[in-house]
Amino acid sequence: MASTTGTERRTVSVSTYGPSGRSAWLDIDWREHQRWIEVDGSAVNVIDLGPTEGAADGVPIVWIHGLAGSWQNWLENLPYFARTRRCVALDLPGFGASPMPEQPISIAGYARTVDALLRELGIPHAAVVGNSMGGFVGAEIAISFPTWVSRLVLVSAAGITAEHARFGRLVPLLRNADRVAKLAVGVVAPSSDDLARRPRSRQAMLRYVAAHPDRLPVPLVAEQLRGTGKPGFFDALATLTSYPLRDRLDKITAPTLVVWGAADRLVPVRDAWEFGRLIDRARVVVYEDTGHVPMLERPDAFNALVAEFLQE
């Protein structure tokens, strides 16, 4: 794999789709690493694993999931990086196991939540890795709290196309979001194992997320479905189109890596090149035949790429 040094822009072909061999996350008792942290009066579900900062090879990493996601979006990545670094993956308020926050959901509010969380954990510096909405939050963190962000990885990040989308086109989706979320809580999440085993339902649930849902392992798909249908979806979707980002990206000073899938159906790949243009010296790597979650679709290549970037 070529070095990520400089202001590279490249598209990469990777032969392996999905995890190769038995995934390490299957052999971890995640209950041992789960904890509740109170942030601004709200409980936040946190997975905290890996060595402490003093014993770690490099600064900790905070992992931020996307819209309709949860900390399980990073199952194929956390065990790999936790061998040498402390890894903190959270459920943003209103998603996963974290309850809705007391204050209205906003990108700025989520950035403050992550900042306060790391302060509670005694982490003064960290690398930030965010997918989709989590990338949007990660960029906001790098802008608003630059002193503790050592490196930034934006994975299929929202924020550019969403900011300039016509809100009117989203109105029907917004009106139905509550009903969809309740359906997911009542039907999808409890039946995630069964749905993941069925090729048609797996394709229907993940066709806009992954390029090849049928080639992802059933246990991994089930964990992704389990995190859907949470109450924060409606408000978070609305805030994605109402928070300015593009004109502030030049304020990011942390070294930045942008990772994308060329077949992303949710956030167009042109946004990858735009992030690379607007963030000073950002590097852009796009995986061919890959959708919105390259960290799950191309985990081996993704992990190696990010590890190399973080070690530079």
Secondary structure as GFF3:
##gff-version 3
##sequence-region A 1 312
A	DSSP	beta_strand	9	12	.	.	.	ID=ss1
A	DSSP	three_ten_helix	24	27	.	.	.	ID=ss2
A	DSSP	three_ten_helix	30	33	.	.	.	ID=ss3
A	DSSP	beta_strand	34	39	.	.	.	ID=ss4
A	DSSP	beta_strand	42	49	.	.	.	ID=ss5
A	DSSP	beta_strand	61	64	.	.	.	ID=ss6
A	DSSP	three_ten_helix	71	74	.	.	.	ID=ss7
A	DSSP	alpha_helix	78	81	.	.	.	ID=ss8
A	DSSP	beta_strand	87	90	.	.	.	ID=ss9
A	DSSP	alpha_helix	107	120	.	.	.	ID=ss10
A	DSSP	beta_strand	126	131	.	.	.	ID=ss11
A	DSSP	alpha_helix	133	144	.	.	.	ID=ss12
A	DSSP	three_ten_helix	146	148	.	.	.	ID=ss13
A	DSSP	beta_strand	149	155	.	.	.	ID=ss14
A	DSSP	three_ten_helix	162	164	.	.	.	ID=ss15
A	DSSP	alpha_helix	167	183	.	.	.	ID=ss16
A	DSSP	pi_helix	184	188	.	.	.	ID=ss17
A	DSSP	alpha_helix	192	197	.	.	.	ID=ss18
A	DSSP	alpha_helix	199	206	.	.	.	ID=ss19
A	DSSP	three_ten_helix	213	215	.	.	.	ID=ss20
A	DSSP	alpha_helix	218	226	.	.	.	ID=ss21
A	DSSP	alpha_helix	233	240	.	.	.	ID=ss22
A	DSSP	three_ten_helix	246	251	.	.	.	ID=ss23
A	DSSP	beta_strand	256	261	.	.	.	ID=ss24
A	DSSP	alpha_helix	270	278	.	.	.	ID=ss25
A	DSSP	beta_strand	283	287	.	.	.	ID=ss26
A	DSSP	alpha_helix	294	297	.	.	.	ID=ss27
A	DSSP	alpha_helix	299	311	.	.	.	ID=ss28
###
